[in-house]
Amino acid sequence: MFVLFGFDKEKIKDHGPAIPAVCPHCHNPTHFRLVEVAKWFTLFFIPIFPYEWTYWLKCDICSRGVELDDERFERAQRIARAFRKWRAEQISEERYNELLRKSRLLEYTERRLTRSQKDL
C-alpha cells in the first residue's frame, strides 16, 4: 500500500488593509495588509487539517512584513474592520484614527519592520 502525505501546504487568508504606514523597505506609503497563513497536513495532495497559524502585517507593494502574536492579531483584526467601516463611511476618520492610536499597532509595526523583515 502506498500513502503519500505531506506538510507545509500553506493557505493564505487576507483580512484586508489595516495599518497606514510608510514601508521602511520600499519607502512607499501604503496600508499594511493583515494576513493569516495556515500550514496544512496533506494526504495525496489534499489538505486535511491545519496544524500551524502565523499572522502578519505586510506591505501591499513589496510584500515585506512583520509577524504578529495572537493578541496583536486580534487588535489588527479590529483595526481592519474599522478600516472597512471607515471606507464605507460608517465611522468617521477621527474615530478610525482614535482606534488606530489605541491599538498601538502602528508604533509596534514601525519598530519591528526596521529590525526584521520577511517576504511573504
Buried (B, 14 or more C-beta within 10 A) or exposed (E): EEEEEEEEBEEEEEBBBBBBBEBBBEEEEBBBBBBBBBBBBBEEEEBEEBEEEBBBBBBBEBBBBBBBEEEBBEBBBBBBBBBBBBEEEEBEEEEBEEBBEEBEBBEBBBEBBEEEBEEB
